[in-house]
């Protein structure tokens, strides 16, 4: 940025938030997240998004079609390996009565709630792998979108930018290496409100569709079973009656 070159903030934030959720779920380093997760996962998501607009991509065996399935296979093998590796370590630590080495991850918490005598084979590994992939998507996509829009809004309003920077400078000048969430929330109230307002104005999920499982009446209107009801979050967030 100091050189004057353009920086794709949205793409950089996708990688940063994916690093964060990879550390939280798998306990891997940011460098390993970039190498083993981001380089596979982000192109997979990009292709899935393209298929929404160009559904023929699902069926045409183009070079990108083969690369897409290759990335999915590689990512699956990587996550399965991490699950098996951590399960083996967890069992060994439990048998020895030792405390888990390093920080606990979401994967550790899942294992801690499992019956140690229950089978843990390919079926269980596959199920956990798919849940972890959902964690990775849900944990990074909406967050990176929110922060990207927050940056855009601050760049359009320098007074907001100065206040946010002032909070950060005051808090981090004491070199808080790893502050707790409660400490951050208490010290950065204006920043948290900027993030909340960014979520309101630029909803990462603008609509929420739900299928009606049985016939019902909504605001006096009959809704038949099987109908899809769409909640327009973007309109709700900008309704003058509430905002």
Short mmCIF file of the C-alpha atoms (twelve columns), coordinates in Angstrom:
data_MODEL
# 
_entry.id   MODEL 
# 
loop_
_atom_site.group_PDB 
_atom_site.id 
_atom_site.type_symbol 
_atom_site.label_atom_id 
_atom_site.label_alt_id 
_atom_site.label_comp_id 
_atom_site.label_asym_id 
_atom_site.label_seq_id 
_atom_site.Cartn_x 
_atom_site.Cartn_y 
_atom_site.Cartn_z 
_atom_site.pdbx_PDB_model_num 
ATOM 1   C CA . UNK A 1   0.000   0.000   0.000   1 
ATOM 2   C CA . UNK A 2   2.870   2.388   0.799   1 
ATOM 3   C CA . UNK A 3   4.215   1.871   -2.729  1 
ATOM 4   C CA . UNK A 4   0.977   3.105   -4.210  1 
ATOM 5   C CA . UNK A 5   0.121   -0.296  -5.676  1 
ATOM 6   C CA . UNK A 6   -3.462  -1.510  -5.464  1 
ATOM 7   C CA . UNK A 7   -4.255  -3.999  -2.711  1 
ATOM 8   C CA . UNK A 8   -7.175  -6.399  -3.037  1 
ATOM 9   C CA . UNK A 9   -8.414  -6.041  0.547   1 
ATOM 10  C CA . UNK A 10  -11.306 -8.448  0.064   1 
ATOM 11  C CA . UNK A 11  -9.016  -11.259 -1.089  1 
ATOM 12  C CA . UNK A 12  -6.464  -10.607 1.653   1 
ATOM 13  C CA . UNK A 13  -9.184  -10.649 4.305   1 
ATOM 14  C CA . UNK A 14  -10.526 -13.938 2.956   1 
ATOM 15  C CA . UNK A 15  -7.104  -15.448 3.637   1 
ATOM 16  C CA . UNK A 16  -6.760  -13.817 7.063   1 
ATOM 17  C CA . UNK A 17  -10.174 -14.974 8.287   1 
ATOM 18  C CA . UNK A 18  -9.506  -18.448 6.901   1 
ATOM 19  C CA . UNK A 19  -6.248  -18.478 8.861   1 
ATOM 20  C CA . UNK A 20  -8.152  -17.593 12.031  1 
ATOM 21  C CA . UNK A 21  -10.788 -20.295 11.640  1 
ATOM 22  C CA . UNK A 22  -8.139  -22.855 10.621  1 
ATOM 23  C CA . UNK A 23  -6.233  -22.131 13.844  1 
ATOM 24  C CA . UNK A 24  -9.451  -22.355 15.878  1 
ATOM 25  C CA . UNK A 25  -10.656 -25.616 14.310  1 
ATOM 26  C CA . UNK A 26  -7.480  -27.485 13.379  1 
ATOM 27  C CA . UNK A 27  -4.771  -25.738 15.369  1 
ATOM 28  C CA . UNK A 28  -2.542  -25.195 12.317  1 
ATOM 29  C CA . UNK A 29  -0.243  -22.223 11.733  1 
ATOM 30  C CA . UNK A 30  -1.198  -19.308 9.435   1 
ATOM 31  C CA . UNK A 31  1.535   -20.424 7.036   1 
ATOM 32  C CA . UNK A 32  0.141   -23.941 6.840   1 
ATOM 33  C CA . UNK A 33  -3.359  -22.528 6.423   1 
ATOM 34  C CA . UNK A 34  -2.231  -20.546 3.368   1 
ATOM 35  C CA . UNK A 35  -0.371  -23.503 1.885   1 
ATOM 36  C CA . UNK A 36  -2.723  -26.380 2.607   1 
ATOM 37  C CA . UNK A 37  -6.156  -24.750 3.029   1 
ATOM 38  C CA . UNK A 38  -6.424  -21.356 1.304   1 
ATOM 39  C CA . UNK A 39  -4.769  -22.444 -1.936  1 
ATOM 40  C CA . UNK A 40  -7.310  -25.246 -2.254  1 
ATOM 41  C CA . UNK A 41  -10.401 -23.978 -0.489  1 
ATOM 42  C CA . UNK A 42  -10.713 -20.474 -1.936  1 
ATOM 43  C CA . UNK A 43  -10.618 -21.635 -5.608  1 
ATOM 44  C CA . UNK A 44  -13.244 -24.266 -4.688  1 
ATOM 45  C CA . UNK A 45  -15.537 -21.549 -3.315  1 
ATOM 46  C CA . UNK A 46  -14.902 -19.334 -6.349  1 
ATOM 47  C CA . UNK A 47  -15.894 -22.160 -8.684  1 
ATOM 48  C CA . UNK A 48  -19.047 -22.877 -6.658  1 
ATOM 49  C CA . UNK A 49  -20.005 -19.209 -6.911  1 
ATOM 50  C CA . UNK A 50  -19.415 -19.275 -10.673 1 
ATOM 51  C CA . UNK A 51  -21.686 -22.304 -10.965 1 
ATOM 52  C CA . UNK A 52  -24.557 -20.341 -9.444  1 
ATOM 53  C CA . UNK A 53  -24.450 -17.907 -12.398 1 
ATOM 54  C CA . UNK A 54  -23.293 -20.422 -15.005 1 
ATOM 55  C CA . UNK A 55  -24.844 -23.788 -14.016 1 
ATOM 56  C CA . UNK A 56  -23.565 -25.441 -17.183 1 
ATOM 57  C CA . UNK A 57  -20.133 -25.451 -15.507 1 
ATOM 58  C CA . UNK A 58  -21.397 -28.291 -13.298 1 
ATOM 59  C CA . UNK A 59  -21.678 -30.632 -16.293 1 
ATOM 60  C CA . UNK A 60  -19.043 -29.526 -18.815 1 
ATOM 61  C CA . UNK A 61  -15.735 -31.442 -18.351 1 
ATOM 62  C CA . UNK A 62  -13.548 -28.395 -18.919 1 
ATOM 63  C CA . UNK A 63  -9.974  -28.138 -17.543 1 
ATOM 64  C CA . UNK A 64  -11.351 -26.094 -14.615 1 
ATOM 65  C CA . UNK A 65  -13.927 -28.851 -13.943 1 
ATOM 66  C CA . UNK A 66  -11.085 -31.361 -13.459 1 
ATOM 67  C CA . UNK A 67  -9.047  -28.915 -11.371 1 
ATOM 68  C CA . UNK A 68  -12.096 -28.284 -9.170  1 
ATOM 69  C CA . UNK A 69  -12.555 -31.963 -8.334  1 
ATOM 70  C CA . UNK A 70  -8.816  -32.391 -7.865  1 
ATOM 71  C CA . UNK A 71  -8.799  -29.573 -5.281  1 
ATOM 72  C CA . UNK A 72  -11.765 -31.116 -3.458  1 
ATOM 73  C CA . UNK A 73  -9.981  -34.485 -3.290  1 
ATOM 74  C CA . UNK A 74  -6.779  -32.876 -2.017  1 
ATOM 75  C CA . UNK A 75  -8.618  -30.846 0.621   1 
ATOM 76  C CA . UNK A 76  -10.573 -33.904 1.757   1 
ATOM 77  C CA . UNK A 77  -7.385  -35.930 2.162   1 
ATOM 78  C CA . UNK A 78  -5.691  -33.123 4.068   1 
ATOM 79  C CA . UNK A 79  -8.547  -32.629 6.554   1 
ATOM 80  C CA . UNK A 80  -9.024  -36.389 7.010   1 
ATOM 81  C CA . UNK A 81  -5.314  -36.690 7.786   1 
ATOM 82  C CA . UNK A 82  -5.540  -33.912 10.367  1 
ATOM 83  C CA . UNK A 83  -8.590  -35.534 11.995  1 
ATOM 84  C CA . UNK A 84  -6.882  -38.928 12.249  1 
ATOM 85  C CA . UNK A 85  -3.646  -37.358 13.465  1 
ATOM 86  C CA . UNK A 86  -5.384  -35.362 16.195  1 
ATOM 87  C CA . UNK A 87  -7.575  -38.328 17.193  1 
ATOM 88  C CA . UNK A 88  -4.493  -40.506 17.682  1 
ATOM 89  C CA . UNK A 89  -2.856  -37.792 19.802  1 
ATOM 90  C CA . UNK A 90  -6.045  -37.299 21.790  1 
ATOM 91  C CA . UNK A 91  -6.361  -41.006 22.562  1 
ATOM 92  C CA . UNK A 92  -2.690  -41.229 23.573  1 
ATOM 93  C CA . UNK A 93  -2.975  -38.213 25.862  1 
ATOM 94  C CA . UNK A 94  -6.145  -39.594 27.406  1 
ATOM 95  C CA . UNK A 95  -4.584  -43.002 28.092  1 
ATOM 96  C CA . UNK A 96  -1.517  -41.361 29.659  1 
ATOM 97  C CA . UNK A 97  -3.650  -38.937 31.654  1 
ATOM 98  C CA . UNK A 98  -1.692  -36.028 30.184  1 
ATOM 99  C CA . UNK A 99  -3.064  -32.600 29.385  1 
ATOM 100 C CA . UNK A 100 -3.368  -31.814 25.659  1 
ATOM 101 C CA . UNK A 101 -0.254  -30.163 24.292  1 
ATOM 102 C CA . UNK A 102 -0.733  -26.596 23.095  1 
ATOM 103 C CA . UNK A 103 -4.023  -24.752 22.901  1 
ATOM 104 C CA . UNK A 104 -7.314  -26.587 22.675  1 
ATOM 105 C CA . UNK A 105 -9.072  -26.422 19.325  1 
ATOM 106 C CA . UNK A 106 -12.670 -26.942 18.272  1 
ATOM 107 C CA . UNK A 107 -11.590 -30.400 17.093  1 
ATOM 108 C CA . UNK A 108 -10.255 -31.148 20.596  1 
ATOM 109 C CA . UNK A 109 -13.579 -30.074 22.108  1 
ATOM 110 C CA . UNK A 110 -15.439 -32.395 19.736  1 
ATOM 111 C CA . UNK A 111 -13.213 -35.324 20.717  1 
ATOM 112 C CA . UNK A 112 -13.594 -34.485 24.422  1 
ATOM 113 C CA . UNK A 113 -17.346 -34.939 24.121  1 
ATOM 114 C CA . UNK A 114 -17.066 -38.326 22.409  1 
ATOM 115 C CA . UNK A 115 -17.302 -41.748 23.996  1 
ATOM 116 C CA . UNK A 116 -13.786 -43.111 23.885  1 
ATOM 117 C CA . UNK A 117 -15.067 -46.651 23.384  1 
ATOM 118 C CA . UNK A 118 -17.213 -45.728 20.390  1 
ATOM 119 C CA . UNK A 119 -15.884 -46.691 16.933  1 
ATOM 120 C CA . UNK A 120 -14.025 -44.022 15.025  1 
ATOM 121 C CA . UNK A 121 -13.543 -45.278 11.501  1 
ATOM 122 C CA . UNK A 122 -13.818 -43.986 7.958   1 
ATOM 123 C CA . UNK A 123 -17.503 -43.096 8.322   1 
ATOM 124 C CA . UNK A 124 -16.899 -40.950 11.390  1 
ATOM 125 C CA . UNK A 125 -13.826 -39.312 9.833   1 
ATOM 126 C CA . UNK A 126 -15.806 -38.432 6.688   1 
ATOM 127 C CA . UNK A 127 -18.674 -36.947 8.690   1 
ATOM 128 C CA . UNK A 128 -16.310 -34.868 10.801  1 
ATOM 129 C CA . UNK A 129 -14.382 -33.786 7.700   1 
ATOM 130 C CA . UNK A 130 -17.535 -32.432 6.081   1 
ATOM 131 C CA . UNK A 131 -18.535 -30.605 9.263   1 
ATOM 132 C CA . UNK A 132 -15.083 -29.020 9.425   1 
ATOM 133 C CA . UNK A 133 -15.435 -27.799 5.837   1 
ATOM 134 C CA . UNK A 134 -18.730 -26.172 6.838   1 
ATOM 135 C CA . UNK A 135 -16.937 -24.537 9.785   1 
ATOM 136 C CA . UNK A 136 -14.270 -23.210 7.443   1 
ATOM 137 C CA . UNK A 137 -16.820 -21.663 5.093   1 
ATOM 138 C CA . UNK A 138 -19.174 -20.254 7.735   1 
ATOM 139 C CA . UNK A 139 -16.264 -19.028 9.830   1 
ATOM 140 C CA . UNK A 140 -14.446 -17.023 7.187   1 
ATOM 141 C CA . UNK A 141 -16.766 -15.947 4.370   1 
ATOM 142 C CA . UNK A 142 -19.263 -13.676 6.141   1 
ATOM 143 C CA . UNK A 143 -16.565 -12.308 8.458   1 
ATOM 144 C CA . UNK A 144 -14.249 -11.292 5.622   1 
ATOM 145 C CA . UNK A 145 -17.206 -9.715  3.799   1 
ATOM 146 C CA . UNK A 146 -18.157 -7.693  6.894   1 
ATOM 147 C CA . UNK A 147 -14.611 -6.406  7.476   1 
ATOM 148 C CA . UNK A 148 -14.185 -5.540  3.792   1 
ATOM 149 C CA . UNK A 149 -17.304 -3.357  3.854   1 
ATOM 150 C CA . UNK A 150 -16.219 -1.831  7.180   1 
ATOM 151 C CA . UNK A 151 -12.916 -0.774  5.560   1 
ATOM 152 C CA . UNK A 152 -14.794 0.693   2.613   1 
ATOM 153 C CA . UNK A 153 -17.098 2.713   4.870   1 
ATOM 154 C CA . UNK A 154 -14.163 3.996   6.937   1 
ATOM 155 C CA . UNK A 155 -12.278 5.016   3.795   1 
ATOM 156 C CA . UNK A 156 -15.333 7.010   2.756   1 
ATOM 157 C CA . UNK A 157 -15.517 8.691   6.180   1 
ATOM 158 C CA . UNK A 158 -12.158 9.718   7.592   1 
ATOM 159 C CA . UNK A 159 -13.601 10.819  10.962  1 
ATOM 160 C CA . UNK A 160 -14.817 7.264   11.548  1 
ATOM 161 C CA . UNK A 161 -11.418 5.942   10.475  1 
ATOM 162 C CA . UNK A 162 -9.626  8.254   12.933  1 
ATOM 163 C CA . UNK A 163 -11.847 7.187   15.832  1 
ATOM 164 C CA . UNK A 164 -11.350 3.486   15.103  1 
ATOM 165 C CA . UNK A 165 -7.589  3.956   14.783  1 
ATOM 166 C CA . UNK A 166 -7.558  5.973   18.008  1 
ATOM 167 C CA . UNK A 167 -9.209  3.140   19.925  1 
ATOM 168 C CA . UNK A 168 -6.755  0.617   18.495  1 
ATOM 169 C CA . UNK A 169 -3.707  2.821   19.179  1 
ATOM 170 C CA . UNK A 170 -4.777  3.375   22.786  1 
ATOM 171 C CA . UNK A 171 -5.438  -0.293  23.467  1 
ATOM 172 C CA . UNK A 172 -2.558  -1.916  21.621  1 
ATOM 173 C CA . UNK A 173 0.144   0.543   22.706  1 
ATOM 174 C CA . UNK A 174 0.511   -1.633  25.810  1 
ATOM 175 C CA . UNK A 175 1.416   -4.509  23.475  1 
ATOM 176 C CA . UNK A 176 -1.478  -6.840  24.213  1 
ATOM 177 C CA . UNK A 177 -0.177  -9.881  22.353  1 
ATOM 178 C CA . UNK A 178 -3.302  -12.015 22.655  1 
ATOM 179 C CA . UNK A 179 -6.109  -10.069 24.341  1 
ATOM 180 C CA . UNK A 180 -9.271  -11.874 25.328  1 
ATOM 181 C CA . UNK A 181 -12.516 -11.203 23.495  1 
ATOM 182 C CA . UNK A 182 -13.992 -9.542  26.593  1 
ATOM 183 C CA . UNK A 183 -10.975 -7.223  26.819  1 
ATOM 184 C CA . UNK A 184 -11.346 -6.261  23.160  1 
ATOM 185 C CA . UNK A 185 -15.063 -5.636  23.488  1 
ATOM 186 C CA . UNK A 186 -14.566 -3.440  26.554  1 
ATOM 187 C CA . UNK A 187 -11.724 -1.407  25.019  1 
ATOM 188 C CA . UNK A 188 -13.068 -1.014  21.463  1 
ATOM 189 C CA . UNK A 189 -16.794 -0.165  21.767  1 
ATOM 190 C CA . UNK A 190 -16.814 2.247   18.815  1 
ATOM 191 C CA . UNK A 191 -15.030 -0.277  16.593  1 
ATOM 192 C CA . UNK A 192 -17.550 -2.973  17.476  1 
ATOM 193 C CA . UNK A 193 -20.376 -0.595  16.585  1 
ATOM 194 C CA . UNK A 194 -18.726 0.139   13.226  1 
ATOM 195 C CA . UNK A 195 -18.666 -3.597  12.513  1 
ATOM 196 C CA . UNK A 196 -22.310 -3.967  13.569  1 
ATOM 197 C CA . UNK A 197 -23.370 -1.050  11.378  1 
ATOM 198 C CA . UNK A 198 -21.439 -2.536  8.451   1 
ATOM 199 C CA . UNK A 199 -23.397 -5.769  8.954   1 
ATOM 200 C CA . UNK A 200 -26.657 -3.813  8.902   1 
ATOM 201 C CA . UNK A 201 -25.929 -1.720  5.819   1 
ATOM 202 C CA . UNK A 202 -24.098 -4.432  3.868   1 
ATOM 203 C CA . UNK A 203 -25.617 -7.736  4.958   1 
ATOM 204 C CA . UNK A 204 -23.260 -10.584 3.955   1 
ATOM 205 C CA . UNK A 205 -26.354 -12.781 3.665   1 
ATOM 206 C CA . UNK A 206 -28.971 -10.446 2.128   1 
ATOM 207 C CA . UNK A 207 -31.730 -13.064 1.888   1 
ATOM 208 C CA . UNK A 208 -32.570 -16.186 3.899   1 
ATOM 209 C CA . UNK A 209 -34.756 -18.767 2.090   1 
ATOM 210 C CA . UNK A 210 -36.669 -21.401 4.063   1 
ATOM 211 C CA . UNK A 211 -38.906 -24.209 2.792   1 
ATOM 212 C CA . UNK A 212 -42.268 -24.546 4.511   1 
ATOM 213 C CA . UNK A 213 -42.545 -28.079 5.952   1 
ATOM 214 C CA . UNK A 214 -46.295 -27.830 6.517   1 
ATOM 215 C CA . UNK A 215 -49.070 -25.470 5.438   1 
ATOM 216 C CA . UNK A 216 -49.263 -22.363 7.569   1 
ATOM 217 C CA . UNK A 217 -50.585 -18.800 7.666   1 
ATOM 218 C CA . UNK A 218 -48.131 -15.915 7.726   1 
ATOM 219 C CA . UNK A 219 -49.467 -12.399 8.367   1 
ATOM 220 C CA . UNK A 220 -52.868 -13.515 7.166   1 
ATOM 221 C CA . UNK A 221 -51.551 -15.076 3.974   1 
ATOM 222 C CA . UNK A 222 -51.743 -18.847 3.426   1 
ATOM 223 C CA . UNK A 223 -48.361 -20.484 2.841   1 
ATOM 224 C CA . UNK A 224 -48.684 -23.987 1.333   1 
ATOM 225 C CA . UNK A 225 -46.407 -26.866 2.241   1 
ATOM 226 C CA . UNK A 226 -43.310 -26.912 0.049   1 
ATOM 227 C CA . UNK A 227 -43.378 -23.175 -0.641  1 
ATOM 228 C CA . UNK A 228 -40.103 -21.294 -0.244  1 
ATOM 229 C CA . UNK A 229 -40.327 -18.259 2.010   1 
ATOM 230 C CA . UNK A 230 -37.567 -15.675 1.506   1 
ATOM 231 C CA . UNK A 231 -36.670 -13.309 4.335   1 
ATOM 232 C CA . UNK A 232 -35.190 -10.164 2.794   1 
ATOM 233 C CA . UNK A 233 -32.613 -9.171  5.413   1 
ATOM 234 C CA . UNK A 234 -31.290 -6.283  3.322   1 
ATOM 235 C CA . UNK A 235 -34.713 -4.625  3.186   1 
ATOM 236 C CA . UNK A 236 -35.355 -5.229  6.893   1 
ATOM 237 C CA . UNK A 237 -31.993 -3.680  7.783   1 
ATOM 238 C CA . UNK A 238 -32.845 -0.529  5.851   1 
ATOM 239 C CA . UNK A 239 -36.494 -0.087  6.797   1 
ATOM 240 C CA . UNK A 240 -36.993 3.493   8.121   1 
ATOM 241 C CA . UNK A 241 -39.575 2.192   10.607  1 
ATOM 242 C CA . UNK A 242 -36.790 0.465   12.528  1 
ATOM 243 C CA . UNK A 243 -33.647 2.383   11.557  1 
# 
